[in-house]
Amino acid sequence: GTPNPVTCDCEVIFPEDHENVTACIFMVDTRRKSSLRNITSVLNARFWTLTYGINRLYAEDHGYEIEYVQPDNQTHFPNRKVGWGKVKVVIDRLREYGPERCAYGVSIDTDAFFRSSEPLAAVIKYYGLDDDKLALFSQEYHTELRPNNTFINGGFFIVRNSEAGVDLLEEWYNVPEDYPDMAHLRRENPQGL
């Protein structure tokens, strides 16, 4: 279940009637993760290694693949802010692996972890990604400049590994090149990335 933040009880939020899916989870960071082989390594690990360890256990429990990827500057985010690397990594991996191996691609930032035991398949079913929707993004609750506006948050997203789903990510990645008024987002901190 999913912990209720008020009562601490585990509750089922998503419907239980869903088909299992193949999913590939990607954690993308330029920092190298370390080992978690013994208590000393766990005690000395940085947060990105610890969140990878937590997310790896979640993935193993549900039969999903998980990869910690260190993006290459020239391949994944040339002349861009490093955050763009995760978008390019997911695009490249989903095209390489295909929908049989990864029906859905999941990107989760290295400062985040799955805080539920509910399977992604239930989330996918609940939000219609198995039907007509291509992607699901988490929500950014505020920004410093516009505290009353909400935006998508690229820190967690699920995309259907179909031609249209991957093309949607590609279109997002190409925004700074395709729209001159958005070119500054290559290097500036784009909200939602």
C-alpha positions in Angstrom: 0.0 0.0 0.0 0.8 3.7 0.2 1.4 5.3 3.5 -1.2 7.8 4.5 0.7 11.0 5.6 -1.8 11.7 8.5 -2.4 8.2 9.9 0.7 6.3 8.7 -1.6 3.5 7.7 -0.8 1.8 4.4 -3.8 2.2 2.0 -4.4 1.0 -1.5 -4.9 4.2 -3.6 -5.0 2.6 -7.0 -7.3 -0.1 -8.2 -6.2 -3.7 -7.8 -7.6 -5.0 -11.1 -4.8 -4.4 -13.6 -2.6 -6.4 -15.9 1.1 -6.6 -15.2 3.3 -4.5 -17.4 7.0 -4.3 -18.4 8.6 -1.1 -17.2 12.1 0.2 -17.2 13.0 2.7 -14.5 15.8 5.2 -15.2 17.7 7.2 -12.7 20.0 9.7 -14.4 22.8 11.6 -12.7 26.3 12.7 -13.5 27.5 11.6 -10.1 28.7 8.0 -9.7 26.8 5.8 -7.3 28.7 3.7 -4.8 28.3 0.2 -3.4 25.7 -0.8 -0.8 27.3 -4.2 0.0 27.7 -3.8 3.7 26.6 -1.7 6.6 29.7 0.6 6.4 29.1 1.3 2.7 25.4 2.1 3.5 26.4 4.4 6.3 28.9 6.2 4.1 26.7 6.4 0.9 25.4 9.6 -0.5 21.7 10.2 -1.0 21.7 9.4 -4.7 23.1 5.9 -4.0 20.6 5.4 -1.2 17.6 6.3 -3.3 18.9 4.1 -6.1 19.1 1.2 -3.5 15.5 1.9 -2.4 14.2 2.1 -6.0 16.1 -1.0 -7.0 14.3 -3.0 -4.2 11.0 -1.6 -5.4 11.8 -2.6 -9.0 13.0 -6.1 -8.1 9.8 -6.6 -6.0 7.6 -5.8 -9.1 9.8 -7.3 -11.8 10.8 -4.0 -13.4 14.2 -3.2 -14.8 16.1 -0.3 -13.2 19.2 1.5 -14.5 21.4 4.2 -12.9 22.8 6.0 -15.9 25.5 8.6 -16.0 24.8 10.7 -19.1 27.4 11.8 -21.5 27.6 15.5 -22.0 28.1 15.3 -25.8 25.5 12.6 -26.4 22.8 13.5 -23.9 22.9 17.2 -23.2 25.4 19.1 -25.5 25.4 22.9 -24.7 22.5 22.3 -22.3 21.8 22.2 -18.6 22.5 18.7 -17.2 18.8 18.1 -16.5 18.1 17.6 -20.2 20.3 14.5 -20.1 17.5 12.4 -18.4 15.1 13.2 -21.2 17.6 12.1 -23.9 18.6 9.0 -21.9 15.0 7.9 -21.7 14.4 8.6 -25.4 17.5 6.6 -26.4 16.9 3.7 -24.1 13.2 3.2 -25.0 14.0 3.2 -28.7 16.9 0.8 -28.1 14.9 -1.6 -25.9 11.5 -1.5 -27.7 8.0 -1.9 -26.2 8.4 -5.6 -25.6 11.2 -5.2 -23.1 9.9 -1.8 -21.8 6.2 -1.1 -22.4 6.7 2.0 -20.2 9.7 4.1 -19.4 9.9 5.8 -16.0 12.3 8.6 -15.0 12.8 9.3 -11.4 15.3 11.8 -10.1 18.1 10.6 -7.9 16.7 12.6 -4.9 13.4 10.7 -5.1 12.2 7.2 -4.2 9.0 5.1 -4.5 7.2 5.5 -1.2 4.6 2.9 -2.1 4.5 -0.8 -2.5 1.7 -0.5 -5.2 2.9 -1.5 -8.7 3.3 0.9 -11.5 0.8 -1.1 -13.4 -1.9 0.1 -11.1 -0.8 3.7 -11.5 -0.7 3.2 -15.3 -4.2 1.8 -15.3 -5.6 4.4 -12.9 -4.3 7.4 -15.0 -5.2 5.9 -18.4 -1.7 5.4 -19.7 -2.8 1.9 -20.9 -5.6 3.6 -22.9 -5.3 7.0 -24.6 -2.7 8.9 -22.6 1.0 8.9 -23.5 2.7 10.3 -20.4 2.2 11.1 -16.8 4.2 13.8 -14.9 4.4 14.6 -11.3 3.2 18.1 -10.3 5.4 20.9 -9.2 3.5 22.7 -6.4 5.2 26.1 -6.6 7.9 28.1 -8.0 9.8 30.9 -6.3 8.8 33.4 -9.0 5.2 32.4 -9.4 4.0 30.8 -6.1 0.4 30.5 -7.3 1.1 28.6 -10.5 1.6 24.9 -10.8 3.6 23.2 -13.5 4.7 19.7 -14.4 7.7 18.3 -12.6 10.2 16.4 -14.7 11.5 14.7 -11.5 9.1 11.8 -12.1 7.4 10.8 -15.2 6.0 7.7 -16.9 5.8 7.5 -20.7 4.3 4.8 -22.9 7.0 3.2 -25.1 5.1 3.8 -28.4 6.1 5.8 -31.4 3.8 8.6 -30.2 5.0 8.4 -26.6 8.7 8.6 -27.5 8.0 11.3 -30.1 6.4 13.4 -27.3 9.6 13.2 -25.3 11.6 14.0 -28.4 9.4 17.1 -29.0 10.0 18.2 -25.4 13.7 17.7 -25.8 13.7 19.8 -29.0 11.8 22.8 -27.6 14.9 25.0 -27.2 15.9 24.4 -30.8 12.4 24.5 -32.4 11.1 27.6 -30.6 13.5 30.5 -30.6 11.7 32.2 -27.7 12.5 29.1 -25.6 16.2 28.9 -26.6 17.2 30.2 -23.2 15.9 27.0 -21.6 18.9 25.1 -22.9 21.0 26.6 -20.1 18.7 28.3 -17.7 16.8 26.4 -15.0 13.7 25.3 -16.9 10.7 24.8 -14.6 9.6 21.2 -14.7 12.9 19.7 -15.8 
